[in-house]
Amino acid sequence: MWRGAISFGLVNVTVRLYAATEDHDYHFFQLHRKDHGRIRYKRVCSACGEEVAYEEIAKGYEMDDGRLVVLEPEDFAKLPITTERAIEVLEFVPIESVDPIYFQRSYLLEPENQSVRPYVLLREALERVGRLAVVKITLRQRETLAMLRARDDVIVLHTMLWPDEIRPAKFEFLGQEVPVRPQELEMATSLIQNMTGEFEPEEFVDDYQRLLGQLIEAKASGAEIPEGPPEAPSGGDVIDLMDALERSVAQARGRGEAADSAESAEKKPASRRRAGQGGETTRQGARGGAGTRAKAGSSRSKSANPAASTGGRSGKTADTGSAKGAGSGAAKGASGADKQTKGAKGQPTTRRKTTGRKRSA
């Protein structure tokens, strides 16, 4: 939707701009309930009463004294805006210094082929120093303040409101002395701590959209419309704030304990299976004898050495080499174990002793 360049210092990064979000709402239109005819809107001139084509429409602004100023597209093109095809970096600021109230919309920046290297350089530099880039950009003939930040291996642009577009909070209670008891503050803090977790967006579901989709499907198929939720009791004012806090904390702790119990119950069968598999592997490895263990150790050593000796390779490569060596050694050990077992049929006592020595070792 936009094409230009990020300029910071003497470095230019040519990029393309894409919308980072999409709308999943159900979009309805207005219709006449009687015959289901759609309601249309026409551009009608209030002076002559005629319908006006889009290309015949200009933009007008009314002055305080009533005068009308008409602006044509060529008038906007004459504005001396330097950010029409450039994202001008003004400064870099700490992430925590920007209030989220300023953010409007999010966009993804894709580098042009010749700008991939400086793009990656800027992204990694932003990640390393933990900073946001304050920029200006012109979108739809309007210059706006924006921020650049690194996210998921790309640079994201967030358009922002100007400071004079943020409304100050002017509420009557702000001038009042509102007492907060230490016990209430302590209990509220405890409630927050019991409800604290890591933010994982995929765990949250848009229930309204899901239920609205079911409603539309039911209406379309002539099925029975699902019942609405029960009417919530009118709570009114909180009579005993401390009592409400205590019950809330107990409820939050109960949910946390239930979740922990369910999680541990899910892990136990898996742990037992892994333990059983580990024991079987130990017994098979023991049957393989000392010669098999020597082969496995030799295989692991050979596989790990090339990765360890190449200084330019990453730790990930070394880990991969070691894993392959271990896998190869294990495979040979299993093969030796099969042969040893076949030759040792009818000698269960010897196998038990060997297994015991392996476990103690």
C-alpha positions in Angstrom: 0.0 0.0 0.0 3.1 2.3 0.2 6.6 2.2 -1.2 9.6 4.3 -0.1 12.7 4.1 2.0 13.7 4.2 5.7 16.5 6.8 6.2 18.6 6.8 9.4 21.8 8.8 9.2 23.2 8.2 5.7 21.7 4.7 5.4 18.7 4.2 3.1 16.6 1.0 3.2 14.0 0.8 0.4 10.9 -1.0 1.7 7.2 -1.8 0.9 4.4 -1.3 3.4 1.7 -3.9 4.1 -1.2 -3.9 6.6 -0.2 -6.1 9.5 -3.8 -6.8 10.7 -7.0 -7.9 9.1 -10.7 -7.6 10.0 -12.6 -10.9 10.8 -15.8 -9.1 11.7 -19.2 -10.0 10.1 -20.1 -7.1 8.0 -23.8 -6.4 7.7 -25.7 -4.1 5.4 -29.0 -2.3 6.0 -32.2 -3.5 4.3 -35.9 -2.9 4.2 -37.5 -5.4 6.7 -40.6 -5.6 4.6 -39.2 -6.8 1.2 -35.5 -7.2 2.0 -34.4 -4.5 -0.4 -31.0 -3.0 0.3 -30.8 0.6 1.5 -28.5 2.6 -0.8 -26.9 5.9 -0.1 -26.5 8.5 -2.9 -24.2 11.6 -3.1 -26.7 14.3 -3.5 -25.9 18.0 -3.8 -27.8 20.0 -1.2 -27.9 23.1 -3.5 -29.3 21.6 -6.8 -30.6 18.3 -5.5 -28.8 16.3 -8.2 -26.7 13.1 -7.6 -23.0 13.9 -8.0 -20.4 11.6 -9.5 -17.3 10.9 -7.5 -15.0 12.6 -9.9 -17.0 15.8 -9.6 -16.4 16.0 -5.8 -13.8 18.4 -4.3 -12.8 19.0 -0.7 -13.9 22.1 1.1 -13.1 23.7 4.5 -15.3 26.3 6.2 -13.4 29.1 8.0 -14.4 30.5 11.3 -15.9 33.6 9.6 -18.0 31.4 7.3 -15.8 31.6 4.2 -15.5 28.4 2.2 -12.1 27.2 0.9 -12.1 24.6 -1.9 -9.1 22.4 -2.3 -8.4 20.3 -5.4 -6.1 17.2 -5.6 -3.3 19.3 -7.2 -3.4 21.6 -4.2 -2.5 18.8 -1.9 0.3 17.7 -4.3 2.0 21.1 -3.8 2.4 20.6 -0.1 6.2 20.6 0.8 6.1 17.2 2.5 9.5 15.5 2.7 8.1 12.2 4.0 5.9 11.3 1.1 8.3 8.6 -0.1 10.6 8.4 2.9 10.3 7.1 6.5 12.5 9.7 8.3 14.0 8.5 11.6 14.0 11.3 14.1 15.4 9.5 17.1 15.6 6.2 19.0 13.9 5.8 22.4 13.5 3.1 25.0 10.6 0.8 24.4 9.1 1.4 27.9 9.1 5.1 27.4 6.2 5.1 24.8 2.6 5.0 26.2 0.5 2.5 24.2 -2.3 5.1 24.0 -0.4 6.7 21.1 -0.6 3.7 18.9 -3.1 3.5 16.0 -2.5 0.9 13.3 0.3 -1.6 12.6 2.0 -2.3 9.3 4.7 -4.8 8.1 7.8 -3.5 6.2 9.3 -5.7 3.5 12.7 -4.8 2.1 13.4 -4.4 -1.6 15.9 -6.9 -3.0 18.8 -4.5 -2.9 18.1 -3.4 0.7 17.9 -6.8 2.5 21.3 -6.4 4.2 20.7 -2.9 5.7 17.2 -3.9 6.6 18.5 -6.9 8.6 21.2 -4.7 10.1 18.6 -2.2 11.4 16.4 -4.9 12.7 19.2 -6.6 14.7 20.5 -3.3 16.0 17.0 -2.4 17.3 16.8 -5.8 19.0 20.2 -5.5 20.6 19.8 -2.0 22.1 16.1 -2.5 23.0 15.0 0.7 21.3 12.1 2.0 19.1 12.7 4.4 16.2 10.6 7.5 16.2 9.8 8.3 12.5 7.5 10.4 10.3 5.7 9.0 7.3 3.0 10.3 4.9 0.1 8.0 4.3 -3.0 8.9 2.2 -1.7 12.5 1.8 -1.3 13.0 5.5 1.9 13.1 7.5 1.8 11.1 10.7 4.1 10.2 13.6 5.1 6.5 13.8 7.3 4.0 15.5 9.6 1.3 14.0 10.3 -1.8 16.1 11.7 -5.3 15.5 9.2 -8.2 15.8 9.4 -11.8 14.6 12.4 -11.2 12.2 10.7 -8.2 10.5 10.4 -4.5 11.2 6.9 -3.3 12.1 5.6 0.2 11.7 3.0 1.6 14.1 1.3 4.8 13.2 0.7 7.1 16.2 -1.5 10.0 17.3 0.1 13.4 17.8 0.2 14.6 21.4 -2.5 17.2 20.9 -4.9 14.3 19.7 -4.8 12.7 23.1 -7.6 13.8 25.3 -6.8 14.6 29.0 -8.8 12.8 31.6 -11.2 15.3 33.3 -13.3 13.4 35.8 -14.8 14.7 39.0 -13.4 11.9 41.2 -9.8 12.9 40.4 -10.1 15.9 42.8 -11.4 13.8 45.6 -9.6 12.2 48.6 -10.3 8.5 48.2 -9.2 6.4 51.2 -7.6 3.0 50.5 -6.9 0.8 53.6 -3.6 -1.1 53.8 -5.4 -4.4 54.2 -7.4 -3.8 51.0 -4.3 -2.9 49.1 -2.5 -6.0 50.4 -5.4 -8.2 49.4 -5.7 -6.6 45.9 -2.0 -7.1 45.4 -2.4 -10.8 46.4 -5.3 -11.2 43.9 -3.1 -9.7 41.1 -0.3 -12.1 41.9 -2.5 -15.1 41.9 -3.9 -14.1 38.5 -0.5 -13.3 37.0 0.7 -15.4 34.0 2.5 -15.1 30.7 0.6 -13.4 27.9 0.0 -16.0 25.1 -2.4 -14.5 22.6 -3.3 -17.9 21.0 -5.0 -18.9 24.3 -7.7 -16.2 23.9 -10.7 -16.8 21.6 -13.2 -14.2 20.2 -16.3 -15.8 21.6 -18.6 -13.1 20.2 -17.5 -13.9 16.6 -17.8 -17.6 17.2 -21.3 -17.3 18.6 -22.4 -14.8 16.0 -21.3 -17.3 13.3 -23.4 -20.0 14.9 -26.4 -17.7 15.0 -26.0 -16.9 11.3 -25.7 -20.6 10.4 -28.8 -21.4 12.5 -30.8 -18.7 10.9 -29.7 -19.8 7.4 -30.6 -23.4 7.9 -33.8 -22.7 9.8 -32.5 -24.5 12.9 -33.4 -23.6 16.5 -31.8 -20.4 17.6 -29.5 -21.1 20.6 -30.6 -19.6 23.9 -28.9 -16.5 25.2 -26.9 -16.3 28.4 -28.8 -16.1 31.7 -29.4 -12.6 32.9 -26.6 -11.5 35.2 -27.8 -10.5 38.7 -27.6 -6.8 39.4 -24.6 -6.3 41.6 -25.0 -2.8 42.7 -22.4 -1.2 44.9 -19.9 -3.3 46.7 -20.9 -3.3 50.4 -17.8 -5.0 51.9 -14.8 -4.5 49.6 -12.5 -6.6 51.8 -14.9 -9.6 51.8 -15.1 -9.4 48.0 -11.3 -9.3 47.7 -10.9 -12.3 50.1 -13.4 -14.4 48.2 -11.7 -13.4 44.9 -8.3 -14.5 46.1 -9.6 -17.8 47.3 -11.3 -18.4 44.0 -8.2 -17.5 42.0 -6.1 -19.9 44.2 -8.6 -22.6 43.7 -8.4 -22.2 39.9 -4.6 -22.2 40.0 -4.5 -25.4 42.1 -7.0 -27.2 39.8 -4.9 -26.2 36.8 -1.7 -27.5 38.4 -3.4 -30.8 39.4 -4.7 -31.3 35.8 -1.2 -30.5 34.4 0.6 -32.9 36.7 -2.0 -35.6 36.0 -1.3 -35.2 32.2 2.4 -35.4 32.8 2.5 -38.6 35.0 1.5 -41.2 32.4 4.0 -39.7 29.9 6.7 -39.8 32.6 6.0 -43.4 33.4 6.1 -44.4 29.8 9.4 -42.6 29.4 10.7 -44.3 32.5 9.7 -47.7 31.2 11.2 -47.1 27.8 14.4 -45.9 29.5 14.6 -49.1 31.6 14.1 -51.3 28.5 16.9 -49.4 26.7 19.2 -49.9 29.7 18.5 -53.6 29.7 19.2 -53.8 25.9 22.3 -51.8 26.2 23.5 -54.1 29.0 23.0 -57.2 26.9 25.3 -55.7 24.2 28.3 -56.1 26.5 31.4 -53.9 26.9 32.5 -54.2 23.3 29.2 -52.6 22.1 29.6 -49.7 24.6 33.1 -49.1 23.3 31.8 -48.9 19.7 29.1 -46.5 20.8 31.6 -44.3 22.6 33.9 -44.3 19.6 31.0 -43.4 17.3 30.0 -40.5 19.5 33.6 -39.2 19.7 34.0 -39.2 15.9 30.7 -37.5 15.3 31.3 -34.7 17.8 34.9 -33.9 16.8 34.4 -32.3 13.4 31.8 -29.8 14.8 34.0 -29.0 17.8 37.1 -28.5 15.7 35.5 -25.9 13.3 35.7 -22.7 15.2 33.5 -20.8 12.7 30.5 -23.1 13.1 27.7 -22.3 15.6 26.9 -24.2 18.8 23.8 -25.5 17.1 25.9 -27.4 14.5 28.0 -28.9 17.3 24.8 -30.1 19.0 23.6 -31.6 15.8 26.8 -33.5 15.3 26.8 -34.8 18.9 23.2 -35.9 18.6 23.9 -37.8 15.3 26.9 -39.5 17.0 24.8 -40.6 20.0 22.1 -41.9 17.7 24.6 -43.9 15.7 26.2 -45.4 18.8 22.8 -46.3 20.2 21.9 -48.1 17.0 25.1 -50.1 17.0 24.5 -50.9 20.7 21.0 -52.2 19.9 22.4 -54.4 17.1 25.0 -55.9 19.4 22.4 -56.4 22.1 20.3 -58.5 19.7 23.2 -60.7 18.8 24.3 -61.2 22.4 20.7 -62.0 23.4 20.4 -64.7 20.7 23.7 -66.3 21.8 22.8 -66.2 25.5 19.4 -67.9 25.4 18.8 -70.2 28.3 21.1 -68.1 30.6 18.7 -65.8 32.4 20.9 -65.5 35.5 23.8 -64.1 33.6 21.6 -61.5 31.9 20.2 -60.3 35.3 23.6 -59.9 36.7 24.8 -57.9 33.7 21.7 -55.6 34.0 22.5 -55.0 37.7 26.1 -54.0 36.9 24.8 -51.6 34.3 22.4 -49.9 36.7 25.0 -49.6 39.4 27.5 -48.1 36.9 
